[in-house]
Amino acid sequence: METQVRPSSPIAPPTRRGLSRGEAAAYIGVSPSTFDKMVQAGEMPAPKRVYARTIWDVRALDLAFDALPGDDSAPETNDWD
């Protein structure tokens, strides 16, 4: 019998490099208003302007997310357990 592997997250990775504000917030797992606060605090990168569009670079988001404080070695806790 073949074992099927299910994705660990229902959020698919972005298919393009530039993301809108809402997409960038969803990409890192926060609400748009929290994302705005993180940008204002310097925890997330400022957007790029491409003509009239405001977009966030996925690579810059990845670097900023990696730099956030947190204990990556601790086991994940679940409040529902």
mmJSON file of the N, C-alpha and C atoms, coordinates in Angstrom:
{"data_MODEL":{"atom_site":{
"group_PDB":["ATOM","ATOM","ATOM","ATOM","ATOM","ATOM","ATOM","ATOM","ATOM","ATOM","ATOM","ATOM","ATOM","ATOM","ATOM","ATOM","ATOM","ATOM","ATOM","ATOM","ATOM","ATOM","ATOM","ATOM","ATOM","ATOM","ATOM","ATOM","ATOM","ATOM","ATOM","ATOM","ATOM","ATOM","ATOM","ATOM","ATOM","ATOM","ATOM","ATOM","ATOM","ATOM","ATOM","ATOM","ATOM","ATOM","ATOM","ATOM","ATOM","ATOM","ATOM","ATOM","ATOM","ATOM","ATOM","ATOM","ATOM","ATOM","ATOM","ATOM","ATOM","ATOM","ATOM","ATOM","ATOM","ATOM","ATOM","ATOM","ATOM","ATOM","ATOM","ATOM","ATOM","ATOM","ATOM","ATOM","ATOM","ATOM","ATOM","ATOM","ATOM","ATOM","ATOM","ATOM","ATOM","ATOM","ATOM","ATOM","ATOM","ATOM","ATOM","ATOM","ATOM","ATOM","ATOM","ATOM","ATOM","ATOM","ATOM","ATOM","ATOM","ATOM","ATOM","ATOM","ATOM","ATOM","ATOM","ATOM","ATOM","ATOM","ATOM","ATOM","ATOM","ATOM","ATOM","ATOM","ATOM","ATOM","ATOM","ATOM","ATOM","ATOM","ATOM","ATOM","ATOM","ATOM","ATOM","ATOM","ATOM","ATOM","ATOM","ATOM","ATOM","ATOM","ATOM","ATOM","ATOM","ATOM","ATOM","ATOM","ATOM","ATOM","ATOM","ATOM","ATOM","ATOM","ATOM","ATOM","ATOM","ATOM","ATOM","ATOM","ATOM","ATOM","ATOM","ATOM","ATOM","ATOM","ATOM","ATOM","ATOM","ATOM","ATOM","ATOM","ATOM","ATOM","ATOM","ATOM","ATOM","ATOM","ATOM","ATOM","ATOM","ATOM","ATOM","ATOM","ATOM","ATOM","ATOM","ATOM","ATOM","ATOM","ATOM","ATOM","ATOM","ATOM","ATOM","ATOM","ATOM","ATOM","ATOM","ATOM","ATOM","ATOM","ATOM","ATOM","ATOM","ATOM","ATOM","ATOM","ATOM","ATOM","ATOM","ATOM","ATOM","ATOM","ATOM","ATOM","ATOM","ATOM","ATOM","ATOM","ATOM","ATOM","ATOM","ATOM","ATOM","ATOM","ATOM","ATOM","ATOM","ATOM","ATOM","ATOM","ATOM","ATOM","ATOM","ATOM","ATOM","ATOM","ATOM","ATOM","ATOM","ATOM","ATOM","ATOM","ATOM","ATOM","ATOM","ATOM","ATOM","ATOM","ATOM"],
"id":[1,2,3,4,5,6,7,8,9,10,11,12,13,14,15,16,17,18,19,20,21,22,23,24,25,26,27,28,29,30,31,32,33,34,35,36,37,38,39,40,41,42,43,44,45,46,47,48,49,50,51,52,53,54,55,56,57,58,59,60,61,62,63,64,65,66,67,68,69,70,71,72,73,74,75,76,77,78,79,80,81,82,83,84,85,86,87,88,89,90,91,92,93,94,95,96,97,98,99,100,101,102,103,104,105,106,107,108,109,110,111,112,113,114,115,116,117,118,119,120,121,122,123,124,125,126,127,128,129,130,131,132,133,134,135,136,137,138,139,140,141,142,143,144,145,146,147,148,149,150,151,152,153,154,155,156,157,158,159,160,161,162,163,164,165,166,167,168,169,170,171,172,173,174,175,176,177,178,179,180,181,182,183,184,185,186,187,188,189,190,191,192,193,194,195,196,197,198,199,200,201,202,203,204,205,206,207,208,209,210,211,212,213,214,215,216,217,218,219,220,221,222,223,224,225,226,227,228,229,230,231,232,233,234,235,236,237,238,239,240,241,242,243],
"type_symbol":["N","C","C","N","C","C","N","C","C","N","C","C","N","C","C","N","C","C","N","C","C","N","C","C","N","C","C","N","C","C","N","C","C","N","C","C","N","C","C","N","C","C","N","C","C","N","C","C","N","C","C","N","C","C","N","C","C","N","C","C","N","C","C","N","C","C","N","C","C","N","C","C","N","C","C","N","C","C","N","C","C","N","C","C","N","C","C","N","C","C","N","C","C","N","C","C","N","C","C","N","C","C","N","C","C","N","C","C","N","C","C","N","C","C","N","C","C","N","C","C","N","C","C","N","C","C","N","C","C","N","C","C","N","C","C","N","C","C","N","C","C","N","C","C","N","C","C","N","C","C","N","C","C","N","C","C","N","C","C","N","C","C","N","C","C","N","C","C","N","C","C","N","C","C","N","C","C","N","C","C","N","C","C","N","C","C","N","C","C","N","C","C","N","C","C","N","C","C","N","C","C","N","C","C","N","C","C","N","C","C","N","C","C","N","C","C","N","C","C","N","C","C","N","C","C","N","C","C","N","C","C","N","C","C","N","C","C","N","C","C","N","C","C"],
"label_atom_id":["N","CA","C","N","CA","C","N","CA","C","N","CA","C","N","CA","C","N","CA","C","N","CA","C","N","CA","C","N","CA","C","N","CA","C","N","CA","C","N","CA","C","N","CA","C","N","CA","C","N","CA","C","N","CA","C","N","CA","C","N","CA","C","N","CA","C","N","CA","C","N","CA","C","N","CA","C","N","CA","C","N","CA","C","N","CA","C","N","CA","C","N","CA","C","N","CA","C","N","CA","C","N","CA","C","N","CA","C","N","CA","C","N","CA","C","N","CA","C","N","CA","C","N","CA","C","N","CA","C","N","CA","C","N","CA","C","N","CA","C","N","CA","C","N","CA","C","N","CA","C","N","CA","C","N","CA","C","N","CA","C","N","CA","C","N","CA","C","N","CA","C","N","CA","C","N","CA","C","N","CA","C","N","CA","C","N","CA","C","N","CA","C","N","CA","C","N","CA","C","N","CA","C","N","CA","C","N","CA","C","N","CA","C","N","CA","C","N","CA","C","N","CA","C","N","CA","C","N","CA","C","N","CA","C","N","CA","C","N","CA","C","N","CA","C","N","CA","C","N","CA","C","N","CA","C","N","CA","C","N","CA","C","N","CA","C","N","CA","C","N","CA","C","N","CA","C","N","CA","C","N","CA","C"],
"label_alt_id":[null,null,null,null,null,null,null,null,null,null,null,null,null,null,null,null,null,null,null,null,null,null,null,null,null,null,null,null,null,null,null,null,null,null,null,null,null,null,null,null,null,null,null,null,null,null,null,null,null,null,null,null,null,null,null,null,null,null,null,null,null,null,null,null,null,null,null,null,null,null,null,null,null,null,null,null,null,null,null,null,null,null,null,null,null,null,null,null,null,null,null,null,null,null,null,null,null,null,null,null,null,null,null,null,null,null,null,null,null,null,null,null,null,null,null,null,null,null,null,null,null,null,null,null,null,null,null,null,null,null,null,null,null,null,null,null,null,null,null,null,null,null,null,null,null,null,null,null,null,null,null,null,null,null,null,null,null,null,null,null,null,null,null,null,null,null,null,null,null,null,null,null,null,null,null,null,null,null,null,null,null,null,null,null,null,null,null,null,null,null,null,null,null,null,null,null,null,null,null,null,null,null,null,null,null,null,null,null,null,null,null,null,null,null,null,null,null,null,null,null,null,null,null,null,null,null,null,null,null,null,null,null,null,null,null,null,null,null,null,null,null,null,null],
"label_comp_id":["MET","MET","MET","GLU","GLU","GLU","THR","THR","THR","GLN","GLN","GLN","VAL","VAL","VAL","ARG","ARG","ARG","PRO","PRO","PRO","SER","SER","SER","SER","SER","SER","PRO","PRO","PRO","ILE","ILE","ILE","ALA","ALA","ALA","PRO","PRO","PRO","PRO","PRO","PRO","THR","THR","THR","ARG","ARG","ARG","ARG","ARG","ARG","GLY","GLY","GLY","LEU","LEU","LEU","SER","SER","SER","ARG","ARG","ARG","GLY","GLY","GLY","GLU","GLU","GLU","ALA","ALA","ALA","ALA","ALA","ALA","ALA","ALA","ALA","TYR","TYR","TYR","ILE","ILE","ILE","GLY","GLY","GLY","VAL","VAL","VAL","SER","SER","SER","PRO","PRO","PRO","SER","SER","SER","THR","THR","THR","PHE","PHE","PHE","ASP","ASP","ASP","LYS","LYS","LYS","MET","MET","MET","VAL","VAL","VAL","GLN","GLN","GLN","ALA","ALA","ALA","GLY","GLY","GLY","GLU","GLU","GLU","MET","MET","MET","PRO","PRO","PRO","ALA","ALA","ALA","PRO","PRO","PRO","LYS","LYS","LYS","ARG","ARG","ARG","VAL","VAL","VAL","TYR","TYR","TYR","ALA","ALA","ALA","ARG","ARG","ARG","THR","THR","THR","ILE","ILE","ILE","TRP","TRP","TRP","ASP","ASP","ASP","VAL","VAL","VAL","ARG","ARG","ARG","ALA","ALA","ALA","LEU","LEU","LEU","ASP","ASP","ASP","LEU","LEU","LEU","ALA","ALA","ALA","PHE","PHE","PHE","ASP","ASP","ASP","ALA","ALA","ALA","LEU","LEU","LEU","PRO","PRO","PRO","GLY","GLY","GLY","ASP","ASP","ASP","ASP","ASP","ASP","SER","SER","SER","ALA","ALA","ALA","PRO","PRO","PRO","GLU","GLU","GLU","THR","THR","THR","ASN","ASN","ASN","ASP","ASP","ASP","TRP","TRP","TRP","ASP","ASP","ASP"],
"label_asym_id":["A","A","A","A","A","A","A","A","A","A","A","A","A","A","A","A","A","A","A","A","A","A","A","A","A","A","A","A","A","A","A","A","A","A","A","A","A","A","A","A","A","A","A","A","A","A","A","A","A","A","A","A","A","A","A","A","A","A","A","A","A","A","A","A","A","A","A","A","A","A","A","A","A","A","A","A","A","A","A","A","A","A","A","A","A","A","A","A","A","A","A","A","A","A","A","A","A","A","A","A","A","A","A","A","A","A","A","A","A","A","A","A","A","A","A","A","A","A","A","A","A","A","A","A","A","A","A","A","A","A","A","A","A","A","A","A","A","A","A","A","A","A","A","A","A","A","A","A","A","A","A","A","A","A","A","A","A","A","A","A","A","A","A","A","A","A","A","A","A","A","A","A","A","A","A","A","A","A","A","A","A","A","A","A","A","A","A","A","A","A","A","A","A","A","A","A","A","A","A","A","A","A","A","A","A","A","A","A","A","A","A","A","A","A","A","A","A","A","A","A","A","A","A","A","A","A","A","A","A","A","A","A","A","A","A","A","A","A","A","A","A","A","A"],
"label_entity_id":["1","1","1","1","1","1","1","1","1","1","1","1","1","1","1","1","1","1","1","1","1","1","1","1","1","1","1","1","1","1","1","1","1","1","1","1","1","1","1","1","1","1","1","1","1","1","1","1","1","1","1","1","1","1","1","1","1","1","1","1","1","1","1","1","1","1","1","1","1","1","1","1","1","1","1","1","1","1","1","1","1","1","1","1","1","1","1","1","1","1","1","1","1","1","1","1","1","1","1","1","1","1","1","1","1","1","1","1","1","1","1","1","1","1","1","1","1","1","1","1","1","1","1","1","1","1","1","1","1","1","1","1","1","1","1","1","1","1","1","1","1","1","1","1","1","1","1","1","1","1","1","1","1","1","1","1","1","1","1","1","1","1","1","1","1","1","1","1","1","1","1","1","1","1","1","1","1","1","1","1","1","1","1","1","1","1","1","1","1","1","1","1","1","1","1","1","1","1","1","1","1","1","1","1","1","1","1","1","1","1","1","1","1","1","1","1","1","1","1","1","1","1","1","1","1","1","1","1","1","1","1","1","1","1","1","1","1","1","1","1","1","1","1"],
"label_seq_id":[1,1,1,2,2,2,3,3,3,4,4,4,5,5,5,6,6,6,7,7,7,8,8,8,9,9,9,10,10,10,11,11,11,12,12,12,13,13,13,14,14,14,15,15,15,16,16,16,17,17,17,18,18,18,19,19,19,20,20,20,21,21,21,22,22,22,23,23,23,24,24,24,25,25,25,26,26,26,27,27,27,28,28,28,29,29,29,30,30,30,31,31,31,32,32,32,33,33,33,34,34,34,35,35,35,36,36,36,37,37,37,38,38,38,39,39,39,40,40,40,41,41,41,42,42,42,43,43,43,44,44,44,45,45,45,46,46,46,47,47,47,48,48,48,49,49,49,50,50,50,51,51,51,52,52,52,53,53,53,54,54,54,55,55,55,56,56,56,57,57,57,58,58,58,59,59,59,60,60,60,61,61,61,62,62,62,63,63,63,64,64,64,65,65,65,66,66,66,67,67,67,68,68,68,69,69,69,70,70,70,71,71,71,72,72,72,73,73,73,74,74,74,75,75,75,76,76,76,77,77,77,78,78,78,79,79,79,80,80,80,81,81,81],
"pdbx_PDB_ins_code":[null,null,null,null,null,null,null,null,null,null,null,null,null,null,null,null,null,null,null,null,null,null,null,null,null,null,null,null,null,null,null,null,null,null,null,null,null,null,null,null,null,null,null,null,null,null,null,null,null,null,null,null,null,null,null,null,null,null,null,null,null,null,null,null,null,null,null,null,null,null,null,null,null,null,null,null,null,null,null,null,null,null,null,null,null,null,null,null,null,null,null,null,null,null,null,null,null,null,null,null,null,null,null,null,null,null,null,null,null,null,null,null,null,null,null,null,null,null,null,null,null,null,null,null,null,null,null,null,null,null,null,null,null,null,null,null,null,null,null,null,null,null,null,null,null,null,null,null,null,null,null,null,null,null,null,null,null,null,null,null,null,null,null,null,null,null,null,null,null,null,null,null,null,null,null,null,null,null,null,null,null,null,null,null,null,null,null,null,null,null,null,null,null,null,null,null,null,null,null,null,null,null,null,null,null,null,null,null,null,null,null,null,null,null,null,null,null,null,null,null,null,null,null,null,null,null,null,null,null,null,null,null,null,null,null,null,null,null,null,null,null,null,null],
"Cartn_x":[0.835,0.0,0.885,0.538,1.324,0.827,1.761,1.42,1.399,0.317,0.226,0.691,1.457,1.961,1.125,0.563,-0.225,0.66,0.421,1.208,0.992,2.038,1.951,1.218,1.012,0.364,-0.62,-1.793,-2.748,-2.385,-1.366,-0.955,0.108,-0.191,0.76,1.833,3.055,4.092,3.744,4.226,3.903,4.469,3.768,4.212,4.915,5.018,5.74,6.539,7.451,8.352,7.753,6.937,6.349,4.95,4.705,3.416,2.757,1.424,0.676,0.753,0.254,0.266,-0.449,-1.65,-2.409,-1.72,-1.148,-0.43,0.825,1.536,2.753,2.413,1.332,0.909,0.554,-0.223,-0.605,0.616,1.578,2.789,3.545,3.614,4.336,3.41,2.101,1.173,0.56,0.437,-0.169,-1.245,-2.035,-3.055,-2.394,-3.077,-2.521,-2.197,-3.039,-2.752,-1.51,-1.329,-0.112,1.098,0.943,2.035,2.445,1.461,1.761,2.583,2.214,2.956,4.385,4.543,5.874,6.741,6.142,6.88,7.287,6.345,6.619,7.734,7.779,8.788,10.125,10.164,11.403,11.612,10.605,10.717,10.487,9.768,9.542,10.036,10.431,10.995,9.942,10.42,9.556,9.225,8.108,7.746,8.568,8.514,9.089,7.946,8.24,7.24,7.565,6.622,6.762,5.605,5.928,4.909,3.923,2.662,1.682,1.481,2.164,1.989,2.954,2.484,3.306,3.419,4.656,4.839,5.983,5.883,6.925,7.654,8.95,9.816,9.819,9.449,9.405,10.755,11.833,13.164,13.463,13.064,13.271,12.394,11.175,10.299,10.905,11.469,12.104,13.249,14.09,15.222,14.747,13.742,13.22,12.566,11.831,11.184,12.216,13.278,14.356,15.011,15.043,15.695,14.804,13.524,12.643,13.101,12.935,13.322,12.411,12.954,12.174,13.115,12.628,13.431,13.055,13.792,13.504,13.791,14.522,14.862,13.831,12.96,11.938,10.834,10.292,9.164,7.966,7.215,6.041,4.985,4.401,3.34,2.006,0.992,-0.342,-1.27,-1.918,-2.802,-3.996,-4.288,-5.431,-5.075,-3.812,-3.421,-3.546],
"Cartn_y":[-1.173,0.0,1.243,2.204,3.432,4.449,5.074,6.079,7.443,8.176,9.519,10.51,11.476,12.504,13.754,14.244,15.463,16.654,17.784,18.978,19.368,19.893,20.256,21.572,22.342,23.633,23.82,24.384,24.625,25.836,26.577,27.769,27.373,27.59,27.272,28.353,27.996,29.014,29.959,31.184,32.134,31.676,32.047,31.684,32.832,33.952,35.1,35.757,36.592,37.189,38.396,39.181,40.374,40.095,40.46,40.211,41.512,41.539,42.676,42.66,43.706,43.8,42.602,42.302,41.183,39.852,39.672,38.434,38.304,39.417,39.39,39.054,39.642,39.347,37.869,37.351,35.938,35.038,35.453,34.659,34.424,35.467,35.275,34.841,34.78,34.226,35.197,36.465,37.456,38.223,39.004,39.835,41.028,41.651,42.843,43.969,44.15,45.223,44.9,43.64,43.248,43.4,43.034,43.186,44.653,45.557,46.996,47.434,46.939,47.281,46.748,45.556,44.963,45.735,46.213,47.045,48.353,48.977,50.238,50.076,48.917,48.653,48.203,47.992,47.548,46.05,45.304,43.848,43.175,43.84,43.385,44.486,44.12,45.117,46.098,47.245,48.222,47.704,48.141,47.678,48.375,47.808,48.428,49.063,50.13,50.78,50.436,49.852,49.537,50.232,51.355,52.239,52.589,52.293,52.65,51.541,50.42,49.27,49.325,48.875,48.694,47.199,46.674,45.228,44.883,43.7,43.188,42.047,42.056,41.039,39.798,38.656,37.411,37.11,37.351,37.056,37.932,39.207,40.103,39.674,39.223,38.722,37.499,36.595,35.402,35.774,36.695,37.113,37.762,38.63,39.304,38.299,37.346,36.331,35.477,35.111,34.33,35.083,36.415,37.228,37.48,37.139,37.359,36.501,37.02,36.234,35.023,33.999,32.787,31.629,30.647,29.468,28.391,28.328,27.362,25.926,25.759,24.397,23.826,24.693,24.216,23.502,22.45,21.774,22.696,22.584,23.423,23.04,24.045,23.774,24.089,23.436,23.6,23.84,24.992,25.33,24.392,23.661,22.759,21.396,21.106,19.811,19.805],
"Cartn_z":[0.0,0.0,0.0,-0.838,-0.944,0.076,0.791,1.778,1.116,1.317,0.777,1.834,1.403,2.304,2.103,3.195,3.12,3.444,2.799,3.129,4.585,5.209,6.625,6.836,5.788,5.911,4.769,5.064,3.992,3.136,3.529,2.79,1.778,0.53,-0.532,-0.601,-0.949,-1.089,-2.235,-2.168,-3.228,-4.571,-5.624,-6.965,-7.659,-6.978,-7.527,-6.406,-6.776,-5.789,-5.075,-5.732,-5.125,-4.603,-3.333,-2.709,-2.276,-2.335,-1.813,-0.281,0.344,1.802,2.432,1.979,2.534,2.307,1.13,0.832,1.688,1.872,2.699,4.146,4.651,6.019,6.161,5.217,5.259,5.122,4.313,4.095,5.39,6.247,7.507,8.647,8.382,9.353,10.335,9.944,10.829,10.073,10.798,10.173,9.487,8.536,7.896,8.885,9.914,10.879,11.715,12.083,12.8,11.893,10.634,9.672,9.56,9.497,9.441,10.652,11.832,13.056,12.987,12.436,12.321,11.333,10.24,9.278,9.95,10.667,11.36,12.4,13.065,14.097,13.505,12.195,11.561,11.636,12.084,12.178,10.823,9.961,8.59,7.653,6.443,5.525,5.015,4.61,3.95,2.554,2.002,0.663,-0.412,-1.584,-2.773,-3.546,-4.237,-5.087,-6.527,-7.212,-8.627,-9.323,-9.931,-10.49,-9.381,-9.528,-8.5,-7.473,-7.639,-6.742,-5.564,-4.434,-3.243,-3.038,-3.101,-3.006,-2.058,-1.474,-0.585,-1.274,-1.14,-1.731,-0.836,-1.395,-0.635,0.005,-0.709,-0.153,1.062,0.993,2.136,3.307,3.019,4.083,4.758,3.954,4.519,5.458,5.034,5.867,7.161,7.056,8.245,9.184,8.63,9.461,10.18,9.468,10.084,11.234,11.162,12.189,13.405,13.324,14.469,15.648,16.869,18.036,18.192,18.752,18.989,19.196,19.888,20.168,19.164,18.065,17.012,17.441,18.538,18.958,19.926,20.48,21.439,20.688,21.295,20.649,20.581,19.507,19.326,20.359,21.002,21.971,21.322,21.819,21.285,22.476,22.509,23.625,23.736,22.665,22.667,23.269,23.43,24.004,25.501],
"occupancy":[1.0,1.0,1.0,1.0,1.0,1.0,1.0,1.0,1.0,1.0,1.0,1.0,1.0,1.0,1.0,1.0,1.0,1.0,1.0,1.0,1.0,1.0,1.0,1.0,1.0,1.0,1.0,1.0,1.0,1.0,1.0,1.0,1.0,1.0,1.0,1.0,1.0,1.0,1.0,1.0,1.0,1.0,1.0,1.0,1.0,1.0,1.0,1.0,1.0,1.0,1.0,1.0,1.0,1.0,1.0,1.0,1.0,1.0,1.0,1.0,1.0,1.0,1.0,1.0,1.0,1.0,1.0,1.0,1.0,1.0,1.0,1.0,1.0,1.0,1.0,1.0,1.0,1.0,1.0,1.0,1.0,1.0,1.0,1.0,1.0,1.0,1.0,1.0,1.0,1.0,1.0,1.0,1.0,1.0,1.0,1.0,1.0,1.0,1.0,1.0,1.0,1.0,1.0,1.0,1.0,1.0,1.0,1.0,1.0,1.0,1.0,1.0,1.0,1.0,1.0,1.0,1.0,1.0,1.0,1.0,1.0,1.0,1.0,1.0,1.0,1.0,1.0,1.0,1.0,1.0,1.0,1.0,1.0,1.0,1.0,1.0,1.0,1.0,1.0,1.0,1.0,1.0,1.0,1.0,1.0,1.0,1.0,1.0,1.0,1.0,1.0,1.0,1.0,1.0,1.0,1.0,1.0,1.0,1.0,1.0,1.0,1.0,1.0,1.0,1.0,1.0,1.0,1.0,1.0,1.0,1.0,1.0,1.0,1.0,1.0,1.0,1.0,1.0,1.0,1.0,1.0,1.0,1.0,1.0,1.0,1.0,1.0,1.0,1.0,1.0,1.0,1.0,1.0,1.0,1.0,1.0,1.0,1.0,1.0,1.0,1.0,1.0,1.0,1.0,1.0,1.0,1.0,1.0,1.0,1.0,1.0,1.0,1.0,1.0,1.0,1.0,1.0,1.0,1.0,1.0,1.0,1.0,1.0,1.0,1.0,1.0,1.0,1.0,1.0,1.0,1.0,1.0,1.0,1.0,1.0,1.0,1.0,1.0,1.0,1.0,1.0,1.0,1.0],
"B_iso_or_equiv":[0.0,0.0,0.0,0.0,0.0,0.0,0.0,0.0,0.0,0.0,0.0,0.0,0.0,0.0,0.0,0.0,0.0,0.0,0.0,0.0,0.0,0.0,0.0,0.0,0.0,0.0,0.0,0.0,0.0,0.0,0.0,0.0,0.0,0.0,0.0,0.0,0.0,0.0,0.0,0.0,0.0,0.0,0.0,0.0,0.0,0.0,0.0,0.0,0.0,0.0,0.0,0.0,0.0,0.0,0.0,0.0,0.0,0.0,0.0,0.0,0.0,0.0,0.0,0.0,0.0,0.0,0.0,0.0,0.0,0.0,0.0,0.0,0.0,0.0,0.0,0.0,0.0,0.0,0.0,0.0,0.0,0.0,0.0,0.0,0.0,0.0,0.0,0.0,0.0,0.0,0.0,0.0,0.0,0.0,0.0,0.0,0.0,0.0,0.0,0.0,0.0,0.0,0.0,0.0,0.0,0.0,0.0,0.0,0.0,0.0,0.0,0.0,0.0,0.0,0.0,0.0,0.0,0.0,0.0,0.0,0.0,0.0,0.0,0.0,0.0,0.0,0.0,0.0,0.0,0.0,0.0,0.0,0.0,0.0,0.0,0.0,0.0,0.0,0.0,0.0,0.0,0.0,0.0,0.0,0.0,0.0,0.0,0.0,0.0,0.0,0.0,0.0,0.0,0.0,0.0,0.0,0.0,0.0,0.0,0.0,0.0,0.0,0.0,0.0,0.0,0.0,0.0,0.0,0.0,0.0,0.0,0.0,0.0,0.0,0.0,0.0,0.0,0.0,0.0,0.0,0.0,0.0,0.0,0.0,0.0,0.0,0.0,0.0,0.0,0.0,0.0,0.0,0.0,0.0,0.0,0.0,0.0,0.0,0.0,0.0,0.0,0.0,0.0,0.0,0.0,0.0,0.0,0.0,0.0,0.0,0.0,0.0,0.0,0.0,0.0,0.0,0.0,0.0,0.0,0.0,0.0,0.0,0.0,0.0,0.0,0.0,0.0,0.0,0.0,0.0,0.0,0.0,0.0,0.0,0.0,0.0,0.0,0.0,0.0,0.0,0.0,0.0,0.0],
"pdbx_formal_charge":[null,null,null,null,null,null,null,null,null,null,null,null,null,null,null,null,null,null,null,null,null,null,null,null,null,null,null,null,null,null,null,null,null,null,null,null,null,null,null,null,null,null,null,null,null,null,null,null,null,null,null,null,null,null,null,null,null,null,null,null,null,null,null,null,null,null,null,null,null,null,null,null,null,null,null,null,null,null,null,null,null,null,null,null,null,null,null,null,null,null,null,null,null,null,null,null,null,null,null,null,null,null,null,null,null,null,null,null,null,null,null,null,null,null,null,null,null,null,null,null,null,null,null,null,null,null,null,null,null,null,null,null,null,null,null,null,null,null,null,null,null,null,null,null,null,null,null,null,null,null,null,null,null,null,null,null,null,null,null,null,null,null,null,null,null,null,null,null,null,null,null,null,null,null,null,null,null,null,null,null,null,null,null,null,null,null,null,null,null,null,null,null,null,null,null,null,null,null,null,null,null,null,null,null,null,null,null,null,null,null,null,null,null,null,null,null,null,null,null,null,null,null,null,null,null,null,null,null,null,null,null,null,null,null,null,null,null,null,null,null,null,null,null],
"auth_seq_id":[1,1,1,2,2,2,3,3,3,4,4,4,5,5,5,6,6,6,7,7,7,8,8,8,9,9,9,10,10,10,11,11,11,12,12,12,13,13,13,14,14,14,15,15,15,16,16,16,17,17,17,18,18,18,19,19,19,20,20,20,21,21,21,22,22,22,23,23,23,24,24,24,25,25,25,26,26,26,27,27,27,28,28,28,29,29,29,30,30,30,31,31,31,32,32,32,33,33,33,34,34,34,35,35,35,36,36,36,37,37,37,38,38,38,39,39,39,40,40,40,41,41,41,42,42,42,43,43,43,44,44,44,45,45,45,46,46,46,47,47,47,48,48,48,49,49,49,50,50,50,51,51,51,52,52,52,53,53,53,54,54,54,55,55,55,56,56,56,57,57,57,58,58,58,59,59,59,60,60,60,61,61,61,62,62,62,63,63,63,64,64,64,65,65,65,66,66,66,67,67,67,68,68,68,69,69,69,70,70,70,71,71,71,72,72,72,73,73,73,74,74,74,75,75,75,76,76,76,77,77,77,78,78,78,79,79,79,80,80,80,81,81,81],
"auth_comp_id":["MET","MET","MET","GLU","GLU","GLU","THR","THR","THR","GLN","GLN","GLN","VAL","VAL","VAL","ARG","ARG","ARG","PRO","PRO","PRO","SER","SER","SER","SER","SER","SER","PRO","PRO","PRO","ILE","ILE","ILE","ALA","ALA","ALA","PRO","PRO","PRO","PRO","PRO","PRO","THR","THR","THR","ARG","ARG","ARG","ARG","ARG","ARG","GLY","GLY","GLY","LEU","LEU","LEU","SER","SER","SER","ARG","ARG","ARG","GLY","GLY","GLY","GLU","GLU","GLU","ALA","ALA","ALA","ALA","ALA","ALA","ALA","ALA","ALA","TYR","TYR","TYR","ILE","ILE","ILE","GLY","GLY","GLY","VAL","VAL","VAL","SER","SER","SER","PRO","PRO","PRO","SER","SER","SER","THR","THR","THR","PHE","PHE","PHE","ASP","ASP","ASP","LYS","LYS","LYS","MET","MET","MET","VAL","VAL","VAL","GLN","GLN","GLN","ALA","ALA","ALA","GLY","GLY","GLY","GLU","GLU","GLU","MET","MET","MET","PRO","PRO","PRO","ALA","ALA","ALA","PRO","PRO","PRO","LYS","LYS","LYS","ARG","ARG","ARG","VAL","VAL","VAL","TYR","TYR","TYR","ALA","ALA","ALA","ARG","ARG","ARG","THR","THR","THR","ILE","ILE","ILE","TRP","TRP","TRP","ASP","ASP","ASP","VAL","VAL","VAL","ARG","ARG","ARG","ALA","ALA","ALA","LEU","LEU","LEU","ASP","ASP","ASP","LEU","LEU","LEU","ALA","ALA","ALA","PHE","PHE","PHE","ASP","ASP","ASP","ALA","ALA","ALA","LEU","LEU","LEU","PRO","PRO","PRO","GLY","GLY","GLY","ASP","ASP","ASP","ASP","ASP","ASP","SER","SER","SER","ALA","ALA","ALA","PRO","PRO","PRO","GLU","GLU","GLU","THR","THR","THR","ASN","ASN","ASN","ASP","ASP","ASP","TRP","TRP","TRP","ASP","ASP","ASP"],
"auth_asym_id":["A","A","A","A","A","A","A","A","A","A","A","A","A","A","A","A","A","A","A","A","A","A","A","A","A","A","A","A","A","A","A","A","A","A","A","A","A","A","A","A","A","A","A","A","A","A","A","A","A","A","A","A","A","A","A","A","A","A","A","A","A","A","A","A","A","A","A","A","A","A","A","A","A","A","A","A","A","A","A","A","A","A","A","A","A","A","A","A","A","A","A","A","A","A","A","A","A","A","A","A","A","A","A","A","A","A","A","A","A","A","A","A","A","A","A","A","A","A","A","A","A","A","A","A","A","A","A","A","A","A","A","A","A","A","A","A","A","A","A","A","A","A","A","A","A","A","A","A","A","A","A","A","A","A","A","A","A","A","A","A","A","A","A","A","A","A","A","A","A","A","A","A","A","A","A","A","A","A","A","A","A","A","A","A","A","A","A","A","A","A","A","A","A","A","A","A","A","A","A","A","A","A","A","A","A","A","A","A","A","A","A","A","A","A","A","A","A","A","A","A","A","A","A","A","A","A","A","A","A","A","A","A","A","A","A","A","A","A","A","A","A","A","A"],
"auth_atom_id":["N","CA","C","N","CA","C","N","CA","C","N","CA","C","N","CA","C","N","CA","C","N","CA","C","N","CA","C","N","CA","C","N","CA","C","N","CA","C","N","CA","C","N","CA","C","N","CA","C","N","CA","C","N","CA","C","N","CA","C","N","CA","C","N","CA","C","N","CA","C","N","CA","C","N","CA","C","N","CA","C","N","CA","C","N","CA","C","N","CA","C","N","CA","C","N","CA","C","N","CA","C","N","CA","C","N","CA","C","N","CA","C","N","CA","C","N","CA","C","N","CA","C","N","CA","C","N","CA","C","N","CA","C","N","CA","C","N","CA","C","N","CA","C","N","CA","C","N","CA","C","N","CA","C","N","CA","C","N","CA","C","N","CA","C","N","CA","C","N","CA","C","N","CA","C","N","CA","C","N","CA","C","N","CA","C","N","CA","C","N","CA","C","N","CA","C","N","CA","C","N","CA","C","N","CA","C","N","CA","C","N","CA","C","N","CA","C","N","CA","C","N","CA","C","N","CA","C","N","CA","C","N","CA","C","N","CA","C","N","CA","C","N","CA","C","N","CA","C","N","CA","C","N","CA","C","N","CA","C","N","CA","C","N","CA","C","N","CA","C","N","CA","C","N","CA","C","N","CA","C","N","CA","C"],
"pdbx_PDB_model_num":[1,1,1,1,1,1,1,1,1,1,1,1,1,1,1,1,1,1,1,1,1,1,1,1,1,1,1,1,1,1,1,1,1,1,1,1,1,1,1,1,1,1,1,1,1,1,1,1,1,1,1,1,1,1,1,1,1,1,1,1,1,1,1,1,1,1,1,1,1,1,1,1,1,1,1,1,1,1,1,1,1,1,1,1,1,1,1,1,1,1,1,1,1,1,1,1,1,1,1,1,1,1,1,1,1,1,1,1,1,1,1,1,1,1,1,1,1,1,1,1,1,1,1,1,1,1,1,1,1,1,1,1,1,1,1,1,1,1,1,1,1,1,1,1,1,1,1,1,1,1,1,1,1,1,1,1,1,1,1,1,1,1,1,1,1,1,1,1,1,1,1,1,1,1,1,1,1,1,1,1,1,1,1,1,1,1,1,1,1,1,1,1,1,1,1,1,1,1,1,1,1,1,1,1,1,1,1,1,1,1,1,1,1,1,1,1,1,1,1,1,1,1,1,1,1,1,1,1,1,1,1,1,1,1,1,1,1,1,1,1,1,1,1]
}}}
